[in-house]
Amino acid sequence: MVYFKTPEEWQRQSALLLQARPTTTRITTKYKLPNLQSPKYQKSNKRKRDGEGDEKESSGPRVPRAALVLKTYDPESGVVLKFKTDKAADVGRLIGGLGRLGRHMAALPEKAEEAVMEDADTAEQAPAAAATAPTSKESAAATTDGKAPQAPGGGGKKKKKGKK
């Protein structure tokens, strides 16, 4: 049994195991919520003398931490890959990444990442703006008005508002 320190390493090794044996390998998730009623998490009613005891214990009850354990297991080869975390950011990333691993289990091809496409408006306006270049009369009129000529089909780009 192998415990991984980073979620990326667990995901990469799990993907490799799933590619090697997609029909027998299984991924299990276990989410542990601590029992808040247990005495371990209850505030102690005992009074401590001023000079005795840790200040940590007298500050209040302990805060429970939930944990997510992910396990990739192949019974034929006996390989077990585990990752345990209590960080919320890791949990979100791992749950989102399980879909990619599920594609390996179903023997489906990997989904291609969508490329970021340029705005279609800017690509269409460039040839149109060159074809409809203003004449010398239009440019003279634009300079006297103090306004720059605009391409046909609407105004310029809108400014983005800043974050608050």
N, C-alpha and C positions, 0 to 999 in steps of 0.2 A: 504494500500500500504506500503510495507516494502522496505527500501533502505539498501543495505548491504555495509559494509566497505571494505571487501576483495573479490576478484573474486572467491576464493576457496569456501567461504561460500555461495555465490550466486549459484555456480555450484552445490554444494552438495544439497542445498535446492530445486533447480530446478529439479535435478534428482529424488529426493523423490516425488515431485509433479507429475512429468511425470510417475513415476512408479505407483502412485496411480490412476491417470486419464490420460492414454496415448491418448485416442481418442479425448478429448476436450481441453487439454492443448496446448497452442501455445507459441512459443518463437519468439519475434520480436527484430530486431536490428535497431538502428537508429544512423547514423553517421552524426554529425553536423559539417559543415565547416563554419567558420565565414565569413561574407561578408567583404572582404578587402576594398571595396569601401566606406563603412560606415564612417562617420566622426569620429567615436570612434577610428579607427585605422589609420587615416590620421595624418601626422605631422602638428602640429599647426604652422602657419606662423606668429603668433603674437610674437612680441618681448616683452620680460619681462625685467623689470628693474633689475639691478644687485642685489638689496637687496630683491626683491619680488619673490614669487613663489618657488615651490619645485624644487630641482635639478633632481628629478625623472622624472618629466614631461618634462623638457627641454632636457633630454638625447636623445630623439628620439621617434619614433612612438612605440606604444605598440605592442607586439608580439602576434598574434592571436593563440589561442589554440583550436584545434579540439577536439571533445568529442564523445565517443561511449557510447550509452545507450542500455543496454540489458534488456528486459522485458519478464518475464514468466507470462502468464495469463491463468487462468481457469475460463471461464464464468459461469459454473454451481455453483462452490463454491464461486466465487468472489475473489479468492486469486490472488494478484499481487505481484511479486517479481522483484525488480529493482536493477540494478547496473550501475553506471556511472563512467567512467574513461577518463582521457586524457593522460595516460601514454602509450607509444608505446609498451613496453614490455607486459603490461597487455592485450592490444588489440590483439597481436599475440597469446598469450596463450588462450584467450577466444575464438577467432575464431577457433583455432585448437580443442578446447574442445567442440565446438558445434556439431561435428560429433558424439561424444559419447552420447550427449543428443538426437541427432536425432535418434539414435538406440533405445532409450527408446520410442520416439514418434511412431516409426514404429513397436513397440512391438517385436523387435528382441533381441536375447540374447546378453549379453555384450561380447565384443571381449576379449578373453583371452590375457593377456600380454605375449609377446614372451619371453621365457627364454633365457638368454645369454648362448650360447653353447660354450664349449671348442673347441679349434682348433682340427679338425679331424686329422691333420698331427701328432700332438704330441701324440694323443691317439693311432694312428697306429704305430708310431715309437717305443714306449715303449716296446711292446711285440717283435717286430722285432729286436730291439737292444739287448734284453736279449737272443734271440735265436741265434744271430750271434755274440756272444762275441768273442773278439779277442783271439787268442792263445798266448802262451808265446813268440813265435817267432815274431808275429806281434807287440806285445806290446814292445818288445825289439827294433824292427826296428823303431817304432814310437818314442821311447825315444831317439834314436840316431839321428834321423832327427830333433828333437826338435819340432815336430808337434804332436798334439794329434790325436788319431784315430777318424775318423768321421763315423757316421752311414751311411749305403748305402742309396742312393736316393738323394744325394745333400748335399750342405753345411749346415752349422749351421744357426741359426737365424740371420737375418739382424738387424743391429742397427738402431734405429729410429733417425731421424734427429731432432734437437731441433728447437723450434719455433723461428722465427726471430722477 
